[in-house]
Amino acid sequence: GELSENNYSDNSVYVYSSEGFAPASLKHGISYPDEYTSLSFYAVWPYSSSYGGDGFSFEVQADQSEPDDYAASNLMIARTDATHSDVVDLHFDHLMCKVVININSDNFPTGERLCLFNNVYTESYVDLDDATVETVGEQTMIWGSLNGTNSFKALLPPQTIVSGTQFFVFQIGEKAWQWKPSENLILASGVEYEYDLYI
């Protein structure tokens, strides 16, 4: 059913292992109120104590260059229909979008390689009931993560990058290049976008 501020169990902490999900402690376990009542389950990863009610705010990491910070930006949710089963089957969907930029050159200069995704929204409001994401706040920048040789990636809330906006900056040593898309980029939840740039 529809989520409300009066959920039967709100923000119960479960941890995952090779045997599946289990309550973090006895106080976090969910049990059915009686033998007749069915429950709908909503699971969110990564966990935050601030989640509750029918939605929550989520912000991707501004610096995703470290693997843990990149992973912490990978918001996923799972939802079930009403059930009374002892085993609840959770299938997680990605709510953010992944952008991959591949850099190509016949003659790469030497030096440290950095990339940033510019003029992007990092904050969003997630409606758990219909699994939609709406950007909020101001546009800012995100440091990308290495995605293999001469390739970078970032996780972003779904959004539109307007044509002509400086979206990507790549730097090697003292030299820098920027990319401004020539048409609007519409980035949707759960989709990976890959672009090849030539410098």
BALOBA-1460 file (C-alpha; in Angstrom, 3 decimals):
// residues 199
<rec num="1" residu="g" x="0.000" y="0.000" z="0.000"/>
<rec num="2" residu="e" x="0.898" y="3.665" z="-0.010"/>
<rec num="3" residu="l" x="3.584" y="4.745" z="2.412"/>
<rec num="4" residu="s" x="2.726" y="7.128" z="5.214"/>
<rec num="5" residu="e" x="4.251" y="8.677" z="8.304"/>
<rec num="6" residu="n" x="2.662" y="5.794" z="10.264"/>
<rec num="7" residu="n" x="4.510" y="2.849" z="8.806"/>
<rec num="8" residu="y" x="4.341" y="-0.375" z="10.759"/>
<rec num="9" residu="s" x="8.130" y="-0.442" z="11.066"/>
<rec num="10" residu="d" x="10.212" y="2.547" z="10.025"/>
<rec num="11" residu="n" x="13.907" y="2.459" z="9.158"/>
<rec num="12" residu="s" x="14.728" y="-0.995" z="10.527"/>
<rec num="13" residu="v" x="18.438" y="-1.731" z="10.096"/>
<rec num="14" residu="y" x="19.330" y="-4.931" z="8.244"/>
<rec num="15" residu="v" x="22.765" y="-6.104" z="7.128"/>
<rec num="16" residu="y" x="23.594" y="-8.292" z="4.142"/>
<rec num="17" residu="s" x="25.791" y="-11.393" z="4.116"/>
<rec num="18" residu="s" x="26.136" y="-14.471" z="1.908"/>
<rec num="19" residu="e" x="23.052" y="-15.859" z="3.680"/>
<rec num="20" residu="g" x="20.903" y="-12.811" z="2.828"/>
<rec num="21" residu="f" x="19.567" y="-9.943" z="4.929"/>
<rec num="22" residu="a" x="19.332" y="-10.207" z="8.710"/>
<rec num="23" residu="p" x="18.424" y="-7.645" z="11.394"/>
<rec num="24" residu="a" x="21.402" y="-5.686" z="12.731"/>
<rec num="25" residu="s" x="20.124" y="-6.458" z="16.245"/>
<rec num="26" residu="l" x="17.045" y="-7.923" z="17.915"/>
<rec num="27" residu="k" x="15.391" y="-4.499" z="18.181"/>
<rec num="28" residu="h" x="15.645" y="-3.999" z="14.398"/>
<rec num="29" residu="g" x="13.886" y="-7.201" z="13.353"/>
<rec num="30" residu="i" x="10.511" y="-6.963" z="11.613"/>
<rec num="31" residu="s" x="7.825" y="-9.506" z="12.439"/>
<rec num="32" residu="y" x="4.228" y="-9.578" z="11.252"/>
<rec num="33" residu="p" x="1.729" y="-8.051" z="13.713"/>
<rec num="34" residu="d" x="-0.448" y="-11.183" z="13.564"/>
<rec num="35" residu="e" x="-1.021" y="-14.302" z="11.481"/>
<rec num="36" residu="y" x="-3.421" y="-12.546" z="9.090"/>
<rec num="37" residu="t" x="-1.783" y="-9.199" z="8.273"/>
<rec num="38" residu="s" x="0.400" y="-8.812" z="5.179"/>
<rec num="39" residu="l" x="3.070" y="-6.123" z="4.844"/>
<rec num="40" residu="s" x="4.717" y="-4.320" z="1.930"/>
<rec num="41" residu="f" x="8.469" y="-3.968" z="2.265"/>
<rec num="42" residu="y" x="10.653" y="-1.058" z="1.142"/>
<rec num="43" residu="a" x="14.436" y="-1.413" z="1.357"/>
<rec num="44" residu="v" x="17.006" y="1.332" z="0.745"/>
<rec num="45" residu="w" x="20.777" y="1.116" z="0.256"/>
<rec num="46" residu="p" x="22.978" y="2.782" z="1.464"/>
<rec num="47" residu="y" x="21.401" y="3.017" z="4.913"/>
<rec num="48" residu="s" x="20.780" y="6.311" z="6.689"/>
<rec num="49" residu="s" x="19.097" y="6.933" z="10.033"/>
<rec num="50" residu="s" x="17.359" y="9.966" z="8.496"/>
<rec num="51" residu="y" x="15.143" y="7.894" z="6.178"/>
<rec num="52" residu="g" x="11.500" y="7.620" z="7.149"/>
<rec num="53" residu="g" x="7.946" y="8.265" z="6.069"/>
<rec num="54" residu="d" x="7.151" y="8.266" z="2.374"/>
<rec num="55" residu="g" x="10.367" y="9.808" z="1.114"/>
<rec num="56" residu="f" x="13.771" y="11.207" z="1.971"/>
<rec num="57" residu="s" x="16.583" y="13.460" z="0.800"/>
<rec num="58" residu="f" x="19.688" y="11.955" z="-0.768"/>
<rec num="59" residu="e" x="22.926" y="13.557" z="-1.914"/>
<rec num="60" residu="v" x="25.617" y="11.904" z="-3.999"/>
<rec num="61" residu="q" x="29.212" y="12.404" z="-2.828"/>
<rec num="62" residu="a" x="30.882" y="15.552" z="-4.165"/>
<rec num="63" residu="d" x="34.208" y="13.702" z="-4.383"/>
<rec num="64" residu="q" x="33.708" y="10.254" z="-5.909"/>
<rec num="65" residu="s" x="37.380" y="9.646" z="-6.646"/>
<rec num="66" residu="e" x="37.650" y="7.037" z="-3.852"/>
<rec num="67" residu="p" x="35.797" y="3.712" z="-4.336"/>
<rec num="68" residu="d" x="33.913" y="3.948" z="-1.023"/>
<rec num="69" residu="d" x="32.612" y="7.446" z="-1.819"/>
<rec num="70" residu="y" x="31.584" y="6.358" z="-5.303"/>
<rec num="71" residu="a" x="29.749" y="3.333" z="-3.845"/>
<rec num="72" residu="a" x="28.012" y="5.536" z="-1.240"/>
<rec num="73" residu="s" x="26.476" y="7.505" z="-4.130"/>
<rec num="74" residu="n" x="24.852" y="4.402" z="-5.633"/>
<rec num="75" residu="l" x="21.332" y="4.746" z="-4.203"/>
<rec num="76" residu="m" x="19.173" y="1.631" z="-4.666"/>
<rec num="77" residu="i" x="15.684" y="0.705" z="-3.510"/>
<rec num="78" residu="a" x="13.597" y="-2.459" z="-3.507"/>
<rec num="79" residu="r" x="9.819" y="-2.604" z="-3.078"/>
<rec num="80" residu="t" x="7.437" y="-5.531" z="-2.679"/>
<rec num="81" residu="d" x="3.712" y="-6.079" z="-2.910"/>
<rec num="82" residu="a" x="1.902" y="-6.981" z="0.295"/>
<rec num="83" residu="t" x="3.086" y="-10.367" z="1.555"/>
<rec num="84" residu="h" x="2.989" y="-12.577" z="4.633"/>
<rec num="85" residu="s" x="5.900" y="-14.768" z="3.563"/>
<rec num="86" residu="d" x="8.734" y="-15.546" z="5.968"/>
<rec num="87" residu="v" x="11.161" y="-15.002" z="3.068"/>
<rec num="88" residu="v" x="10.842" y="-11.629" z="1.332"/>
<rec num="89" residu="d" x="12.359" y="-11.438" z="-2.152"/>
<rec num="90" residu="l" x="14.044" y="-8.042" z="-2.696"/>
<rec num="91" residu="h" x="15.052" y="-6.835" z="-6.165"/>
<rec num="92" residu="f" x="16.971" y="-3.548" z="-6.023"/>
<rec num="93" residu="d" x="16.762" y="-0.839" z="-8.691"/>
<rec num="94" residu="h" x="19.366" y="1.895" z="-9.163"/>
<rec num="95" residu="l" x="17.878" y="5.379" z="-8.732"/>
<rec num="96" residu="m" x="20.919" y="7.404" z="-9.763"/>
<rec num="97" residu="c" x="22.369" y="7.487" z="-13.268"/>
<rec num="98" residu="k" x="25.933" y="6.618" z="-14.211"/>
<rec num="99" residu="v" x="27.944" y="8.779" z="-16.604"/>
<rec num="100" residu="v" x="31.152" y="7.408" z="-18.147"/>
<rec num="101" residu="i" x="33.542" y="9.629" z="-20.121"/>
<rec num="102" residu="n" x="36.229" y="7.925" z="-22.234"/>
<rec num="103" residu="i" x="39.150" y="10.172" z="-23.190"/>
<rec num="104" residu="n" x="40.881" y="9.464" z="-26.506"/>
<rec num="105" residu="s" x="44.083" y="11.074" z="-27.811"/>
<rec num="106" residu="d" x="46.884" y="10.288" z="-30.229"/>
<rec num="107" residu="n" x="49.382" y="11.979" z="-27.917"/>
<rec num="108" residu="f" x="48.503" y="12.222" z="-24.230"/>
<rec num="109" residu="p" x="50.629" y="14.734" z="-22.296"/>
<rec num="110" residu="t" x="52.194" y="13.560" z="-19.057"/>
<rec num="111" residu="g" x="51.022" y="14.496" z="-15.576"/>
<rec num="112" residu="e" x="48.332" y="13.737" z="-13.019"/>
<rec num="113" residu="r" x="44.883" y="13.149" z="-14.503"/>
<rec num="114" residu="l" x="41.835" y="14.787" z="-12.937"/>
<rec num="115" residu="c" x="38.236" y="15.108" z="-14.019"/>
<rec num="116" residu="l" x="35.215" y="16.908" z="-12.755"/>
<rec num="117" residu="f" x="31.569" y="16.946" z="-13.733"/>
<rec num="118" residu="n" x="30.427" y="20.563" z="-13.567"/>
<rec num="119" residu="n" x="27.055" y="22.338" z="-13.289"/>
<rec num="120" residu="v" x="25.291" y="19.248" z="-11.944"/>
<rec num="121" residu="y" x="22.715" y="18.683" z="-9.225"/>
<rec num="122" residu="t" x="23.952" y="16.479" z="-6.397"/>
<rec num="123" residu="e" x="20.913" y="16.680" z="-4.076"/>
<rec num="124" residu="s" x="17.561" y="15.016" z="-4.670"/>
<rec num="125" residu="y" x="14.298" y="14.093" z="-3.009"/>
<rec num="126" residu="v" x="13.266" y="10.451" z="-3.382"/>
<rec num="127" residu="d" x="9.590" y="9.493" z="-3.294"/>
<rec num="128" residu="l" x="9.563" y="5.897" z="-2.076"/>
<rec num="129" residu="d" x="5.965" y="5.267" z="-3.048"/>
<rec num="130" residu="d" x="6.541" y="5.662" z="-6.781"/>
<rec num="131" residu="a" x="10.385" y="5.446" z="-6.849"/>
<rec num="132" residu="t" x="10.835" y="8.875" z="-8.431"/>
<rec num="133" residu="v" x="13.750" y="11.234" z="-7.919"/>
<rec num="134" residu="e" x="13.495" y="15.032" z="-8.113"/>
<rec num="135" residu="t" x="16.588" y="17.229" z="-7.993"/>
<rec num="136" residu="v" x="16.726" y="19.994" z="-5.383"/>
<rec num="137" residu="g" x="19.278" y="22.584" z="-4.302"/>
<rec num="138" residu="e" x="21.941" y="24.250" z="-6.404"/>
<rec num="139" residu="q" x="24.119" y="23.015" z="-9.220"/>
<rec num="140" residu="t" x="27.715" y="22.324" z="-8.238"/>
<rec num="141" residu="m" x="30.562" y="20.009" z="-9.254"/>
<rec num="142" residu="i" x="31.586" y="16.398" z="-8.643"/>
<rec num="143" residu="w" x="35.070" y="14.906" z="-8.807"/>
<rec num="144" residu="g" x="34.849" y="11.793" z="-10.958"/>
<rec num="145" residu="s" x="36.196" y="8.319" z="-10.277"/>
<rec num="146" residu="l" x="38.740" y="6.472" z="-12.392"/>
<rec num="147" residu="n" x="36.993" y="3.913" z="-14.615"/>
<rec num="148" residu="g" x="40.027" y="2.243" z="-16.128"/>
<rec num="149" residu="t" x="42.705" y="3.729" z="-18.353"/>
<rec num="150" residu="n" x="41.674" y="7.162" z="-19.697"/>
<rec num="151" residu="s" x="38.091" y="6.727" z="-18.528"/>
<rec num="152" residu="f" x="36.147" y="8.391" z="-15.704"/>
<rec num="153" residu="k" x="32.741" y="7.875" z="-14.132"/>
<rec num="154" residu="a" x="30.314" y="9.577" z="-11.753"/>
<rec num="155" residu="l" x="26.925" y="8.823" z="-10.231"/>
<rec num="156" residu="l" x="24.410" y="11.658" z="-10.529"/>
<rec num="157" residu="p" x="20.746" y="12.177" z="-9.730"/>
<rec num="158" residu="p" x="18.619" y="12.027" z="-12.893"/>
<rec num="159" residu="q" x="18.643" y="15.469" z="-14.517"/>
<rec num="160" residu="t" x="18.975" y="17.368" z="-17.772"/>
<rec num="161" residu="i" x="22.311" y="18.891" z="-18.765"/>
<rec num="162" residu="v" x="21.381" y="21.874" z="-20.920"/>
<rec num="163" residu="s" x="23.042" y="22.295" z="-24.311"/>
<rec num="164" residu="g" x="26.090" y="24.566" z="-24.144"/>
<rec num="165" residu="t" x="26.649" y="24.009" z="-20.401"/>
<rec num="166" residu="q" x="30.195" y="23.165" z="-19.293"/>
<rec num="167" residu="f" x="29.531" y="19.586" z="-18.180"/>
<rec num="168" residu="f" x="32.926" y="17.903" z="-18.083"/>
<rec num="169" residu="v" x="36.467" y="19.151" z="-17.451"/>
<rec num="170" residu="f" x="39.516" y="16.917" z="-17.922"/>
<rec num="171" residu="q" x="42.999" y="17.929" z="-16.840"/>
<rec num="172" residu="i" x="46.421" y="16.370" z="-17.346"/>
<rec num="173" residu="g" x="49.196" y="18.242" z="-15.596"/>
<rec num="174" residu="e" x="48.874" y="21.892" z="-16.647"/>
<rec num="175" residu="k" x="46.585" y="21.253" z="-19.643"/>
<rec num="176" residu="a" x="42.794" y="21.161" z="-19.399"/>
<rec num="177" residu="w" x="39.915" y="20.414" z="-21.791"/>
<rec num="178" residu="q" x="36.199" y="20.989" z="-21.349"/>
<rec num="179" residu="w" x="33.084" y="19.495" z="-22.905"/>
<rec num="180" residu="k" x="29.872" y="21.405" z="-23.523"/>
<rec num="181" residu="p" x="27.222" y="19.145" z="-25.083"/>
<rec num="182" residu="s" x="25.717" y="20.469" z="-28.309"/>
<rec num="183" residu="e" x="22.248" y="19.199" z="-27.358"/>
<rec num="184" residu="n" x="20.419" y="18.597" z="-24.083"/>
<rec num="185" residu="l" x="21.505" y="15.451" z="-22.239"/>
<rec num="186" residu="i" x="18.518" y="13.862" z="-20.490"/>
<rec num="187" residu="l" x="19.895" y="11.559" z="-17.783"/>
<rec num="188" residu="a" x="17.382" y="9.072" z="-16.341"/>
<rec num="189" residu="s" x="17.379" y="6.844" z="-13.243"/>
<rec num="190" residu="g" x="19.066" y="3.470" z="-13.548"/>
<rec num="191" residu="v" x="20.696" y="4.170" z="-16.915"/>
<rec num="192" residu="e" x="24.401" y="4.225" z="-17.794"/>
<rec num="193" residu="y" x="25.512" y="6.849" z="-20.326"/>
<rec num="194" residu="e" x="28.880" y="6.552" z="-22.062"/>
<rec num="195" residu="y" x="30.547" y="9.306" z="-24.063"/>
<rec num="196" residu="d" x="33.805" y="9.321" z="-26.044"/>
<rec num="197" residu="l" x="35.801" y="12.547" z="-26.088"/>
<rec num="198" residu="y" x="38.795" y="13.244" z="-28.306"/>
<rec num="199" residu="i" x="41.512" y="15.674" z="-27.211"/>
